[in-house]
Amino acid sequence: MKPWIERYGPWIALFVASAAYYSRFIHDPDNGVLLYSQAAQCLIDNRILQECSQYFTYPPALAFVFVPLVQMPMGLRLLIWYVVTIAASVGAFKCAEVVGSRLFAERFSATEMAWVRVIAIILSLKFVLAVLENQAYEALSFIFIMLGLVGLSERRELL
């Protein structure tokens, strides 16, 4: 494989996937990002979340994550959220690959690894697309869980 594809391929794929989902859901920001932004505005205004944004039933840390995005236009907010969500999904796949590869004594060849990746994506695509369509925060939570598992599997307890 060409070295530039190995180096920049995942970033190009991330950009293409984000652009595709951005154009698909730009007309309906009400699913999640608007609610998250309202909760972030409550934090900025120093108001109680349950009174200010009654439908925000998520962890308050999620509202805190959205504080920098509150002043941005909705289109840019959505684009950033999709880039973060897709990057977290890709990162979770990579972490799962690192943890899963420890189960085998021998490393997979490049062809075998490509097959494993394709099958993993096909089997989990329904769930990844559900997170993207609902503008959910689970991918962001999941990447931290997977990073913790990678840290434990490499005996790096701090991670």
N, C-alpha and C positions, 0 to 999 in steps of 0.2 A: 504494500500500500504506500502511496506517496506520503512523505513526511508532513506536508502542509495539511493534508486531509486528516491525519491522525491528530495534529495539533489544533487545527481550527474547526474541524468537522463538528464536534459537539456544540461549539458556540454558534455555528451556522445553523445547525438543527434547532437549537434553542430559540434563535431569532425567528426562524421560519415558523416554528410551532406557535410562538407567542403572537406573531403577526396574524396567523390563521385564526387563532382563537379570539384575538382582539377584534378582528373584523366581524367575527360571528356574533359576539356578545356586546359590542359597543352600544347597541340600541337598548339594552336592558341591564342597566347597572344596579337595579333595585334588589337583585338576589342577595348579594352579600356585601359588596364593597361600599355601597351607600350606608348600610347599617353599621359597618365597621367604622366608617368615617364619622357618622353621627355620634357614636360612642367615644371616638377620639376627641371630638369637639366638646363633649361633656367633660372629659378629663381636662382639657384646656381651660374650660370655663369653671373648673373646680366644683362641679356638681356631682351628685350621687348618680351612678350609672342606672340604677333601677328606676329612679324617678325621671331622669332625663331621657333615656332611651329604653323604654319598657320592653321592647322586643329583642334587646341585646342580652342573650342568655349565655354568652361565651365567657371564657376567662378574661378578667380585666387586662391581663398582659397583652392580649390581642388588640385591645383598644389602644394600649400604649404603643404598640408597634406601628399603628396607623397615624400617630400624632404628626410625624413629618409630612405625611401625604395630604393632610386636611386642606392646606392652602393651595394645592394643585388643582387644575381643572380635572373634571371627572374622566375625560379620555386619557389623560396622562396617568391618573391614579389607576385606572383599569390596566393600562399597558404595564405599569410597574408591578402591579399585583400578579398579572399573568406571567411575567418574566420570573418573579420570585417563586410562584407556584410551580411553574414548569422546571425551573432550576432545582427546586427542592425535590421534585419527582425524579429527575435525572440523577441527582445526588443520592437519593434513596436506592435507586436501581444499582448504582455503582457500589454503595455500601453493602447492599445485599450480595453483590457479586464477590466482594472482598471476603465477607463472612462465609459465604457458601463455598468459595474456593478452598477454604481451610478443611473442608470435609473430605477432600480427595488427596491421595498421596502424590499423584502426578498432576502436573499442570495440564490444562487443556491446550490443544493446538489452536491456532488462530481460527481455523475453520470450525472446530468444535465450539469454541467460545462464541463465534458468530451465531451458530445454531442455538446455543443456550440463551443468548440475548434475545434473539427473535422469538423463541418460544415463550420466554418470560414476558416479553412485551405483549405478545398475543393473548396470553392467559390473563394478564392483569389490565389490559386496555380498558375494559368496561369500567373498572373501579377508578382508574386514573381519569378517564373522561367524566365520570360522575363528579369527582372533586372539582375538575375544571369548570364543568357546566354550572355547578352550584356556587362557584366562587368560594369554596369552603377553605378552611384553614388547616385541614388535616394533613396536607402534604408538608406544611411547615412544621407541624408537631412531629410527623413521622421521620423527617430527616434528623431531628435531634435524637430521637429514639435510636435510629440506625447508627448515628455517629457514636452514641454511647455503647452500642453493641460492638462496633468496630474497635473502640477503645478497650473494651473488656477483653475482646478476643486477641488483641495485641498486648495485653497486660499493661495497658496505659490507663490506670484507674482515674487519673485526673481528667482525661478526655471523657 
